Amino acid sequence: MHVIYGGTFDPIHHGHLRLALEVCDALAVPRIHLVPCHIPPHRGDTGAGSQQRLALIRQAIAGEGALQVDDRELGRAGASYTADTLRQLRGELGPDEPLVMVVGTDAFASFDRWREWQSIPELAHIVVVQRPGADLPEGSEADNLVRQRRAGCAQALNQQPCGLVLELDPPLLDISATGIRQRIADGRSPRYLMPDDVWRTIQTNGLYGACTSARV
Ligand code: ATP
């Protein structure tokens, strides 16, 4: 089973990292691939460039074998569409290998605005992680998809290559990249919300408006 977890990671934080490990446990897989997007289609400019966000991810996961980074979206020009990434992976994995994409309910709520969203269940399983305060609107396309394709248990994802939706509700850290960017812009420390190394690099490079003189 090949599991990917996409996001802007602007910047990566402990909420992302904990979620990734929780998913590995829940699916009983040895690793998960973090897929940073190059240009997010549904939001404005990112706070840091894609190469900078990728470098922070590499730093955050160094030495943790369960967490890998897949930088394929940075190699494509233009907006990063999940359907394109999944189609490319499906080509590499062949038709039979289970492919899983992980997404939080906040991002999944607007699933029907994703490009080619209807083709996504034909390419992969979807693991939807409940984020506190971000329920899927009842009757939305995302909510309908969960109801129609619900997997009874994690093991079911091994029985077919794609097409199921598994809901997970693991313990999550209430951290958002938006909150971190705001904190840094306000001159407050985001320490302990992200790995120290990542925060140090942000300061050294003055990312997100961080002051280069103050240090952890
Ligand atoms: P932003 O605040 O900039 O929107 P974010 O912190 O929500 O960023 P993203 O990179 O947009 O992070 O999210 C990537 C994926 O990670 C999404 O599926 C999102 O639901 C999930 N995610 C983000 N933060 C957390 C968290 N604290 N716990 C679990 N999942 C999270």
Boltz pocket constraint, residues with backbone or C-beta under 6 A from the ligand:
constraints:
  - pocket:
      binder: B
      contacts: [[A, 6], [A, 7], [A, 8], [A, 9], [A, 10], [A, 11], [A, 14], [A, 15], [A, 16], [A, 19], [A, 102], [A, 103], [A, 104], [A, 105], [A, 106], [A, 107], [A, 129], [A, 131], [A, 172], [A, 173], [A, 174], [A, 175], [A, 176], [A, 177], [A, 178], [A, 179]]
      max_distance: 6.0
